[in-house]
Amino acid sequence: MASLESSSDASTTRPLPLGSAPDAAPARFMGATTGTWLKVGVIAVAFFWLYRENLWRLWEMTNPYNGDDNWKHGMCIPAIGLYYLFLRRDELAAAPIEPLLGGHFSKARIISASALIGVGLLLAFFGFHLLPQGEGWWIIRGILENSGHGMWAFGILVLLLDWGLAAFLGGLFISGYWPAQNNFVWDFGMVLTLFGAVLTTCGWRVMRIAWFPIVFLVCMLPWPQLVYSQVASPLQAMAARVSVGILQVTGIDASYGGTKIFIPQFGPDGLPTQDRTLNVAEACAGLKSLMSFISIAAAIAFISARPLWQKLIITFSAIPIAISCNVMRVAGQGLLDHYVGREWSEGFAHQFAGMIMMLPAFLLILLVCWIVDHLFIEQALERRGMTPGTAAPGLSASGNRTTGGAA
């Protein structure tokens, strides 16, 4: 019987093909299969071909060789986003791919689409009917009206097609047919198209990890010149006004008018001569440092393992930090001009003084990170896998390493 059973088992067992193995796993490179990389390559080639003019214009504006000084930080944005994805490559590989094709109506989709439609209609109505008709308001009115119309139209697309296809088609429409035709709008449509393509092909599980590098690309898009000037003007006036206050505290009888700072001058005989005039130019308004440090703060915050609300606090703290450091730079150059010499407020010394102020701004961003970590110890311990009352051996309650008998 034993010999019959063994012979029957042998007859039912079929040999495997040469070179094959049971349940062989597909080859992977950097956590993704060959098929996945092929799809990524096809989408990337199509995206670069479709937006080749936008990408070339962005290169001319942001390259470190002959680009615009206000936007040279833009070349670092994609690199930071790729590094973010590299750090989370294991999470991306483990996230299931669930294409979002819009066939399922969910409660969250209906609520979010309705909210977009309502907010968009309110913005369009507010911008068209409630804002003043004066000359200085037309840019703000235009931004609100166009944003409102785009938002409610996008909400309708979300309701009909879901978020992925809505973002993809909305980005294509903005890039080619949106009435407000300027480079920023076209480039924003490009980013929205990329967001929609990833969301449609991969789904929300992947987008929960990959959303930051895509949204972060907005920080490298140059603003329209009119909007840039409208934002820079109040910053110029504020820098002049606060700097004059600092100069007066130090004993210099300075004054200001608009964006100009007037420092009194005296001849050898002690009599007053023509005032020295320092102009807070548009380049000195602080927008360059503002955009740069928002990008730096966002990179520091989102690469870390902090909760989202802490990341947002760190990111937006760059706004008052950059503005304050720029005011101190303008006031410092006024002091150097008065006490040391005019050459310190012009030429290379002027640029060097601006670079020096980047160091305290960067240190202040790190200080905000330290304060956030130490004010909210419970969240910091939860990120380390501990509870507030039970720190691991050798660690203090704040998560710092202890030594000797104190442990």
Secondary structure, 3 states (H helix, E strand, C coil): CHHHHHHHHHHHCCCCCCCCCCCCCCCEECCEEHHHHHHHHHHHHHHHHHCHHHHHHHHHHHCCCCCCHHHHHHHHHHHHHHHHHHHCHHHHHHCCCCCCCCCCCCHHHHHHHHHHHHHHHHHHHHHHHHCCCCHHHHHHHHHHHHHHHHHHHHHHHHHHHHHHHHHHHHHHHHHHCCCCCCHHHHHHHHHHHHHHHHHHHHCHHHHHHHHHHHHHHHHHCCCCHHHHHHHHHHHHHHHHHHHHHHHHHCCCCCEEECCEEEEEEECCCCCEEEEEEEECCHHHCCHHHHHHHHHHHHHHHHHCCCCHHHHHHHHHCHHHHHHHHHHHHHHHHHHHHHHCCHHHHCHHHHHHHHHHCHHHHHHHHHHHHHHHHHHCHHHHHHHCCCECCECCCCECCCCCECCHHHC
